[in-house]
Amino acid sequence: MRGGDVSLDGQVVVQKDTFRYLGSVLQKDCDIDEDVMHRISAGWLKWRQASGILCDKKVPQKLKDKFYRTAIRPAMLYGAECWPTKRRHVQQLSVAEIQMLRWFCGHTRRDRVRNEVIRDRVGVAPIEEKLTQHRLRWFGHVQRRPPEAPVRNRVLERVDNVKMGRCRPKLTWDESVKRDLKDWNISKEIDLDRSAWRLAINVPEP
């Protein structure tokens, strides 16, 4: 290794600003912009693969709704439990979702049908709420692990004690969780009770 370059079997590994690992995109600047856009693209890919069914008026609406909840939305939220989301990330996910839901119902923005009406008709909870649910579910899982568990040490204690570096985003995952708990008025004390925690963070479909 010379001058910061990494060699493998005599071949220099090119340095990149982004790297894909297990379906997620990691950025050199520690942000999640690329990962969010990658997940939105993954959702649209699932949409295009099934567009013949989703856009067919003969297919029952309930079947389309179920496909979205079980195939498209999970693709968009893969790895989202670890995201320290900013407002723009949530907005990008919401815009993509409502475009898909409008197509389910055969509406465009020119029809002037409100997003709330579309969402109630389809029976799908807002993706931003599902994103928060994913993050809090993971938080509860980590909290219930024993103190010596590696995942607890890396996710919680490390976040609390590490100093902010130049490449670290202003909003951390830990701060996102604290914001979620405050916005949803959930007490951190109940996370050890799995049943109570699941009930507190559950987001039902309309």
N, C-alpha and C positions, 0 to 999 in steps of 0.2 A: 504494500500500500504506500503510495507516494502522493504527497500534496493533498491528502484527503480522499484520493481515489481508492476504490475497493476493487481488488482483482480476484477472480475465481478461475482457477486452472489457466492462468496466464491471460485471461480476457478481462478487460476493465469493465466493471458494471457501471453503466451510465447513471448519473445522479438525476433524479426527477423531483419535481415539486409535488407530485401526487403519486400515490401507490395504491393499487387495489389489493385488498386482503380479505378473504372469506366473504366476498360480496359487498364489502364496504370500501369506500375510498378515503384514504388517509392523506391529509395535506401537510406540507412542510410547515406552514404557518399555524398549524393546530386548529384551523377553523373547520367548519362542516359544510361549506357552500357546495363543494363538488359532490359530496356524498348525498346531500339533499336532492340536487339535480339528477344525480344518478338513480336515486330511488324513484323519483317522479318518472324518469324515462322507463324504468322497469315496470312501473304501473301502466304506462301507455303501451308498452310492449304486450303485456297481458291483455290489454283492451283490444289491440289490433288483432291479436290471435283469435279472439272470440267475437270480433265485431259483426260477423255474419249472423250470429245469434242475438247479440245485444241490440242490434239495430232492426231486428225482425219484429214487426208489429204482431205477428202471430204467436210469438213466444210470450208466455205469461210474465207480467211485471214482477211477481214474487220470485220467479226463477232468476231473473236478471239481478234483482236486489241481492239474492243469496250469493250469486257468483261474484258480485262486487265485494261483498263482505268477506268471502272466503278465499278469493284469489287475487283481486286487484289491490284492495287496501292493505292486506298483509305484505304484498310486494313493495308498496310505497313506504311502509313503516318498518321494514326489516332493519334491525339495528338501531331503531329510533330511541330505544330505552336508554341509550348512552349519549344521546345528543344534548348538548347545551344550546337549545334552540333560541334564536333571536326572533324578533317580530317578523322580519322579512322571510325567514324560513317557514314560519307558520303560514304566512300569506301565500307563499308559492305553493305549498301543499293544498291550501284551501281553494285556490284558483283552479288547480288541476282537477281537484275532486268535483267541484261544482260544474265544470265543463263536462266531465264524464256523466254526472247525474242528469244534466240537461239533455244530453244525447239519449240517455235511457228513456226519458219521457218524450222525446221527439220535439223538444223546444230549443229555441235559440234566444239570445239576448234581445232580439228584436220583438219577441213575443211579450216582453215586459212582464214576465212571470217572476215573482220574487224568489230569491234563493230559499227562503224558509218554506215556501209552498212546495217547491221542488223537493226539498229534503224530507218533508213530511209525507209527500206522496210516495217517495221511494222507500222511506223507512230506514234511513241511514243517519247515525249520529255524526256530528261534525268531526272531521278528521283531527282537528286540533285537540279536541277533548280525548279522543282515542290515543293520541300521542302522549298526552299527560298521563293517561291511565297506564300506558306501557312503561313510562318512566317511573311512576310511583310503584308499580308492581315489582319492577326490578329492585327499586330501593328497599321495599319491604323484604324481598327475598334476601338481599345482602344483610340487612339489619338482623334477620333471624339466624344468620350463620354464627357459629361460635367465634369468640374473639380471636382465636389463633388461626382461623381459616384464611388462606391466602387472598381470596376474593374480597373479604372484608377489609384486610389490611391495605390492599391496593386501591380499592374504590373509596373507602371512607377515611381511614386514618391518613392515608397519603394525601388526599385532597385537602384535608384540614390543615396539614402541616407544611405543605410545599409552598415555596415562595413563587410569586408571579414572575415569570420570565418575559423577555421581550416578545417571544413568539406565541405566548399563551393568550388566548382570546380573553376579552374583558369579562365575559360571562362564562363561568365554569359549570360543570354538571351539578356540583353540589349546590351552587347558587340557584340553579334551575329548579332543583328539588325543593329548596326552601321557598321559592316563589310559588311553586305548585301547591305546597301545603298551605301557604297563606291564602292563596286565591280560592282554594276549595274548602278552607276552614277545617282542615283535618289535623288532628293532634298526632304528633309523632309518637306519642306514648302507646298507641294501640297497635303499632306495627308488629309487635311480638305475637299478637293474636291473629292468626292467619285468616280465620273466618271474618272477624270484625274488620280487618284491613281490606279484604276483598270486597266486602259490602260497602265500605267507605269510598273506595276508588272506582267502583263499578259505574260504567257509563252505558245505560240501556239504550237500545235502538228505539226510535220513535214508534 
